[in-house]
Amino acid sequence: MSESVVVYVPDLGQGVSFYQALGLALEELLPEREALLAPGEGPLLLLRPGAGGLERGPQRPRPEGKGFARLRLEEGRLVFLVEDLAHERLRLAKYGLAFLEAGDHLLLFDPGENPLLVREG
């Protein structure tokens, strides 16, 4: 069983697209209810419709597939760990994801206005 993080987004489709662009793999989609996304390592991400917010989620079986991103939950924020921040800047720009540069990390907001950091790690 794996830890999961619940992230609320107003539009499930936009949320799924956003997190897939960040390197998570869509494992399960229940339209209008929830979507389960898996990183390369770290907690599973469970998207649910609703006003923005994050909370710890239920334990779930780890799916066989997984994305290439590494994910952490730190101080109530999602943190994506990457090998090369310069490369990640280019990749995010390619997908049209807006971000702010803040020293040694990038700050993004998902479709639910939930903040997340991208940093080397």
Secondary structure in CASP SS format (residue, H / E / C, confidence):
PFRMAT SS
TARGET T0000
AUTHOR 0000-0000-0000
METHOD secondary structure of the structure
MODEL  1
M C 1.00
S E 1.00
E E 1.00
S E 1.00
V E 1.00
V E 1.00
V E 1.00
Y E 1.00
V E 1.00
P C 1.00
D C 1.00
L H 1.00
G H 1.00
Q H 1.00
G H 1.00
V H 1.00
S H 1.00
F H 1.00
Y H 1.00
Q H 1.00
A H 1.00
L C 1.00
G C 1.00
L C 1.00
A E 1.00
L E 1.00
E E 1.00
E E 1.00
L E 1.00
L E 1.00
P C 1.00
E C 1.00
R C 1.00
E E 1.00
A E 1.00
L E 1.00
L E 1.00
A E 1.00
P C 1.00
G C 1.00
E E 1.00
G C 1.00
P C 1.00
L E 1.00
L E 1.00
L E 1.00
L E 1.00
R E 1.00
P E 1.00
G C 1.00
A C 1.00
G C 1.00
G E 1.00
L E 1.00
E E 1.00
R E 1.00
G E 1.00
P E 1.00
Q E 1.00
R E 1.00
P C 1.00
R C 1.00
P C 1.00
E C 1.00
G C 1.00
K C 1.00
G C 1.00
F C 1.00
A C 1.00
R E 1.00
L E 1.00
R E 1.00
L E 1.00
E E 1.00
E C 1.00
G C 1.00
R E 1.00
L E 1.00
V E 1.00
F E 1.00
L E 1.00
V E 1.00
E C 1.00
D C 1.00
L H 1.00
A H 1.00
H H 1.00
E H 1.00
R H 1.00
L H 1.00
R H 1.00
L H 1.00
A H 1.00
K H 1.00
Y C 1.00
G C 1.00
L C 1.00
A C 1.00
F C 1.00
L E 1.00
E E 1.00
A E 1.00
G C 1.00
D C 1.00
H E 1.00
L E 1.00
L E 1.00
L E 1.00
F E 1.00
D C 1.00
P C 1.00
G C 1.00
E C 1.00
N C 1.00
P E 1.00
L E 1.00
L E 1.00
V E 1.00
R E 1.00
E E 1.00
G C 1.00
END
